[in-house]
Amino acid sequence: MSGYYLELSFNNREEWFEVPLLPQSMEVSEGSNGSDSEVYGLGMINVIRSPKLAEFSFSGIFPAHPVPFVTPNALLPPVEYVLYLRKWLETKRPIRFIFTSTQYDINTPASIESFEWKEAAGAPGDIEYSLKLKQYRFYAARRLSIERLDDGTISSLRATWSRADDRAPLKVYTIQQGDDLWTISKKVFGTDQYWKEIQQYNRLTEAGTKELEPGQVLRIPLESGGMLD
């Protein structure tokens, strides 16, 4: 499978993962927004408009154990891939979709249109999933500059674009006396089950999780008050 690579990331790669087992197929849907119109004396015509945003669909497995063609360094517990995708979906922000093959490359912002998953039958721990993405284009309001002559008449109009900042706002937490990752997860998310994500995002070692000090600041990459469930 040399030459193939599939990565999903969020917020300028603050969070990311390589898909450990490549899907058997990648479906790409492209087309135009053409519409039919009737012209007097000519009949129906097809008006070709700007291309539609591309859609990408693929299905696969997040394996619980190393199997042939799995990238060992990319293998995480299957539920962690699910938690990442669910969290990114909840932010209502685009992710980055990168797919490299021997024939073509895709590298584009994308929205998560649908994500379905289930525990695989006959393979304890494996998770089967289907993912549908849609190409995303960043946009922002246009600023209009007007220049006038001395008599007040408009001499020129100039439009400038400013790129929208679609990065997720960064939430931080200042450690209090007696805090550990479980209690921090409980305070931030309402449940202690996301302590592992806090550890990974802050690149804490196992020893580091036991050496947290009051006043230390941890990064929590979610919208303020956001819940993962």
TASULQUI-V406675 format. One record per residue. N is the residue number from 1. RES is the residue in one letter. PSI is psi in degrees with one decimal (999 if undefined). OMEGA is omega in whole degrees, 0 to 359 (NA if undefined). D_CENTER is the distance of its C-alpha to the mean C-alpha in Angstrom with 2 decimals. Layout:
N|RES|PSI|OMEGA|D_CENTER + N|RES|PSI|OMEGA|D_CENTER
This chain:
1|M|17.6|181|24.56 + 2|S|138.7|180|24.88 + 3|G|-7.7|178|22.92 + 4|Y|139.9|182|19.93 + 5|Y|137.5|179|16.56 + 6|L|121.4|182|13.07 + 7|E|142.2|173|10.16 + 8|L|136.0|182|6.42 + 9|S|166.8|184|5.41 + 10|F|139.4|172|4.45 + 11|N|59.8|179|7.41 + 12|N|39.6|175|9.53 + 13|R|24.2|172|9.23 + 14|E|-31.6|172|10.60 + 15|E|138.8|181|8.86 + 16|W|161.8|170|8.47 + 17|F|149.4|172|10.45 + 18|E|131.0|177|12.56 + 19|V|118.2|190|13.23 + 20|P|-28.2|181|16.87 + 21|L|109.8|186|18.53 + 22|L|141.9|178|17.83 + 23|P|156.1|181|18.10 + 24|Q|-26.6|180|21.50 + 25|S|155.3|177|20.39 + 26|M|114.3|180|17.68 + 27|E|126.8|180|18.40 + 28|V|126.0|180|17.79 + 29|S|121.1|179|19.15 + 30|E|158.4|179|20.45 + 31|G|-175.1|180|23.31 + 32|S|167.6|177|24.93 + 33|N|38.8|181|25.52 + 34|G|149.8|179|29.23 + 35|S|150.5|179|31.59 + 36|D|137.4|176|35.23 + 37|S|151.7|179|37.89 + 38|E|127.3|180|41.64 + 39|V|128.4|181|43.90 + 40|Y|128.5|178|47.56 + 41|G|-8.9|182|49.79 + 42|L|-31.9|182|47.00 + 43|G|-155.5|183|45.15 + 44|M|136.4|175|41.47 + 45|I|159.4|178|39.23 + 46|N|118.9|179|35.56 + 47|V|115.4|181|33.78 + 48|I|126.6|181|30.96 + 49|R|-171.2|181|28.16 + 50|S|149.6|180|24.96 + 51|P|148.7|174|22.66 + 52|K|160.4|172|20.09 + 53|L|133.8|182|16.39 + 54|A|148.0|176|15.78 + 55|E|143.1|183|14.36 + 56|F|129.1|180|13.40 + 57|S|136.1|175|14.51 + 58|F|157.2|180|15.26 + 59|S|154.8|180|16.61 + 60|G|-159.9|182|17.57 + 61|I|135.7|166|18.51 + 62|F|102.2|187|17.26 + 63|P|146.2|178|20.79 + 64|A|-20.9|183|22.53 + 65|H|154.0|177|24.95 + 66|P|132.1|176|25.27 + 67|V|168.3|179|26.28 + 68|P|139.1|178|27.16 + 69|F|2.6|176|24.47 + 70|V|139.4|174|22.10 + 71|T|106.9|188|20.95 + 72|P|-40.8|183|22.62 + 73|N|-16.1|182|20.89 + 74|A|-3.4|189|17.44 + 75|L|118.6|174|18.73 + 76|L|164.8|171|17.54 + 77|P|134.3|186|18.96 + 78|P|-38.2|183|17.41 + 79|V|-24.6|180|16.68 + 80|E|-36.4|175|14.41 + 81|Y|-41.5|179|11.86 + 82|V|-44.5|181|12.29 + 83|L|-40.7|176|12.03 + 84|Y|-51.8|185|8.72 + 85|L|-40.1|178|7.23 + 86|R|-41.9|180|9.65 + 87|K|-44.6|179|8.98 + 88|W|-37.7|179|5.38 + 89|L|-39.2|182|7.16 + 90|E|-26.6|182|10.03 + 91|T|-16.9|183|8.94 + 92|K|36.7|178|9.03 + 93|R|156.3|181|6.88 + 94|P|156.7|172|4.96 + 95|I|178.6|175|2.32 + 96|R|126.4|182|5.45 + 97|F|119.6|180|7.44 + 98|I|123.3|176|10.80 + 99|F|124.8|180|13.72 + 100|T|130.3|176|17.24 + 101|S|-176.5|179|20.41 + 102|T|-11.2|185|24.08 + 103|Q|-28.0|183|24.21 + 104|Y|163.3|179|21.14 + 105|D|142.8|174|17.87 + 106|I|128.7|177|14.60 + 107|N|99.1|188|12.39 + 108|T|148.9|167|10.49 + 109|P|149.2|182|7.79 + 110|A|150.8|173|6.83 + 111|S|148.2|176|6.71 + 112|I|107.9|182|6.92 + 113|E|-37.5|176|10.70 + 114|S|147.9|178|12.00 + 115|F|115.6|179|11.78 + 116|E|141.2|181|15.28 + 117|W|157.7|178|16.70 + 118|K|157.6|176|20.18 + 119|E|130.2|185|22.35 + 120|A|135.1|177|24.04 + 121|A|135.6|177|27.76 + 122|G|0.2|179|30.09 + 123|A|82.4|184|27.60 + 124|P|126.5|178|27.39 + 125|G|-26.7|179|24.08 + 126|D|146.3|178|22.15 + 127|I|123.3|174|19.32 + 128|E|141.0|182|19.02 + 129|Y|158.4|171|15.87 + 130|S|133.5|185|15.02 + 131|L|133.4|177|11.69 + 132|K|123.4|181|11.72 + 133|L|155.6|177|9.36 + 134|K|132.5|180|10.84 + 135|Q|140.1|183|11.19 + 136|Y|139.9|176|10.58 + 137|R|128.4|177|13.33 + 138|F|144.9|181|13.64 + 139|Y|162.9|178|16.86 + 140|A|166.4|178|19.34 + 141|A|149.0|179|22.88 + 142|R|132.2|179|25.68 + 143|R|129.1|183|28.47 + 144|L|120.7|177|31.94 + 145|S|130.3|182|34.78 + 146|I|126.8|176|38.32 + 147|E|132.9|183|41.39 + 148|R|153.3|174|44.80 + 149|L|174.6|181|48.38 + 150|D|-30.3|181|51.11 + 151|D|3.0|177|52.16 + 152|G|-9.6|180|48.71 + 153|T|149.9|181|47.78 + 154|I|127.0|179|44.34 + 155|S|-29.7|180|44.53 + 156|S|153.9|174|40.92 + 157|L|137.5|179|37.41 + 158|R|126.5|181|34.39 + 159|A|133.4|176|30.75 + 160|T|147.7|182|28.09 + 161|W|138.9|171|24.33 + 162|S|130.8|183|22.23 + 163|R|135.5|178|18.57 + 164|A|144.4|176|16.41 + 165|D|101.4|183|14.76 + 166|D|17.5|176|11.22 + 167|R|144.2|180|10.67 + 168|A|138.3|176|10.60 + 169|P|141.4|184|14.25 + 170|L|126.6|177|15.32 + 171|K|138.8|179|17.52 + 172|V|158.2|179|20.33 + 173|Y|130.1|177|23.03 + 174|T|122.5|185|26.56 + 175|I|134.2|178|28.18 + 176|Q|165.7|178|31.36 + 177|Q|128.8|178|34.43 + 178|G|-1.8|180|33.98 + 179|D|144.6|163|30.17 + 180|D|179.6|185|28.36 + 181|L|-30.4|180|24.72 + 182|W|-46.1|181|25.63 + 183|T|-33.8|178|27.22 + 184|I|-44.6|177|24.46 + 185|S|-40.2|180|21.87 + 186|K|-41.8|181|24.44 + 187|K|-41.4|186|24.93 + 188|V|-43.9|188|21.33 + 189|F|-11.2|183|19.89 + 190|G|3.6|178|23.19 + 191|T|150.6|182|23.05 + 192|D|4.5|188|23.66 + 193|Q|-8.4|183|21.35 + 194|Y|19.8|179|18.47 + 195|W|-35.0|182|20.81 + 196|K|-38.3|178|19.45 + 197|E|-39.4|177|15.94 + 198|I|-41.8|178|17.87 + 199|Q|-48.9|183|19.96 + 200|Q|-41.1|182|17.30 + 201|Y|-33.0|180|15.42 + 202|N|6.0|177|18.88 + 203|R|44.4|179|20.03 + 204|L|134.6|174|23.04 + 205|T|169.6|177|25.49 + 206|E|-39.8|178|27.34 + 207|A|-37.0|181|30.24 + 208|G|-30.4|180|28.18 + 209|T|-19.8|181|27.15 + 210|K|1.9|183|30.90 + 211|E|28.2|178|31.70 + 212|L|138.7|183|29.79 + 213|E|144.4|176|32.03 + 214|P|135.8|182|32.48 + 215|G|-17.7|177|31.08 + 216|Q|139.7|184|28.32 + 217|V|129.0|176|24.96 + 218|L|145.8|177|21.73 + 219|R|134.3|177|18.22 + 220|I|100.9|189|16.20 + 221|P|61.7|177|12.60 + 222|L|158.5|173|12.65 + 223|E|147.2|184|14.16 + 224|S|125.1|180|17.88 + 225|G|3.9|184|19.23 + 226|G|146.6|177|15.95 + 227|M|146.5|179|16.37 + 228|L|-21.5|180|14.24 + 229|D|999|NA|16.66
